């Protein structure tokens, strides 16, 4: 009678495969957590930078409005007289 071949895998092999799969799964989860943490940090930095840029834009727009008002004033007769008096021309 021919020898019967063992079918399946031994318990030791199955345990090793299970441990390996568990370790791989845990490492994958840790990797994803690290990637998500880095991305959230980058999003926070980008939002902070955008807020700083918005504040700078607002400040520059206020400066432009003030300068436009000054320019409008200096184009009037009173503004020209003021500039002349500053230069001691009048």
C-alpha positions as CSV (number, residue, x, y, z in Angstrom):
1,X,0.0,0.0,0.0
2,X,1.4,3.4,-0.9
3,X,2.2,5.8,1.8
4,X,-0.3,8.5,2.5
5,X,1.0,12.0,2.1
6,X,0.4,14.5,4.9
7,X,-2.1,17.0,3.8
8,X,-2.1,20.6,5.1
9,X,0.5,22.2,7.2
10,X,1.8,21.4,10.6
11,X,0.7,23.3,13.7
12,X,4.1,24.8,14.2
13,X,4.1,26.2,10.6
14,X,0.6,27.5,11.1
15,X,1.6,29.3,14.3
16,X,4.6,30.9,12.6
17,X,2.5,32.1,9.7
18,X,-0.1,33.5,12.2
19,X,2.6,35.3,14.2
20,X,4.2,36.7,11.0
21,X,0.9,37.9,9.7
22,X,0.1,39.5,13.1
23,X,3.5,41.3,13.2
24,X,3.1,42.5,9.6
25,X,-0.4,43.8,10.4
26,X,0.8,45.6,13.5
27,X,3.7,47.2,11.6
28,X,1.3,48.2,8.8
29,X,-1.0,49.9,11.3
30,X,1.9,51.7,13.0
31,X,3.1,52.9,9.5
32,X,-0.4,54.2,8.7
33,X,-0.6,56.0,12.1
34,X,2.8,57.7,11.5
35,X,1.8,58.7,7.9
36,X,-1.5,60.2,9.2
37,X,0.3,62.0,12.0
38,X,2.8,63.6,9.6
39,X,0.0,64.6,7.2
40,X,-2.0,66.2,10.0
41,X,1.1,68.1,11.1
42,X,1.7,69.3,7.5
43,X,-1.9,70.4,7.2
44,X,-1.6,72.4,10.5
45,X,1.6,74.1,9.2
46,X,0.0,74.9,5.9
47,X,-3.1,76.4,7.6
48,X,-0.9,78.5,9.9
49,X,1.1,79.7,6.9
50,X,-2.2,80.6,5.1
51,X,-3.4,82.5,8.1
52,X,-0.1,84.5,8.2
53,X,-0.4,85.2,4.5
54,X,-4.0,86.4,4.9
55,X,-3.0,88.7,7.7
56,X,-0.1,90.1,5.6
57,X,-2.5,90.6,2.6
58,X,-5.0,92.4,4.9
59,X,-2.2,94.6,6.3
60,X,-0.9,95.5,2.8
61,X,-4.4,96.3,1.5
62,X,-4.8,98.7,4.4
63,X,-1.5,100.3,3.6
64,X,-2.6,100.6,-0.1
65,X,-5.9,102.3,1.0
66,X,-4.0,104.7,3.2
67,X,-1.5,105.5,0.5
68,X,-4.3,106.0,-2.0
69,X,-6.0,108.4,0.4
70,X,-2.7,110.3,0.8
71,X,-2.2,110.4,-3.0
72,X,-5.8,111.7,-3.4
73,X,-5.0,114.4,-0.8
74,X,-1.7,115.4,-2.4
75,X,-3.5,115.9,-5.8
76,X,-5.7,118.5,-4.3
77,X,-4.7,122.2,-3.8
78,X,-4.5,121.8,-0.1
79,X,-2.3,118.8,-0.5
80,X,0.1,120.6,-2.8
81,X,0.2,123.6,-0.4
82,X,1.0,121.2,2.4
83,X,3.9,119.6,0.4
84,X,5.1,123.1,-0.5
85,X,5.1,124.1,3.1
86,X,7.0,121.0,4.0
87,X,9.7,121.9,1.5
88,X,9.7,125.5,2.7
89,X,8.6,126.7,-0.7
90,X,5.7,128.7,0.6
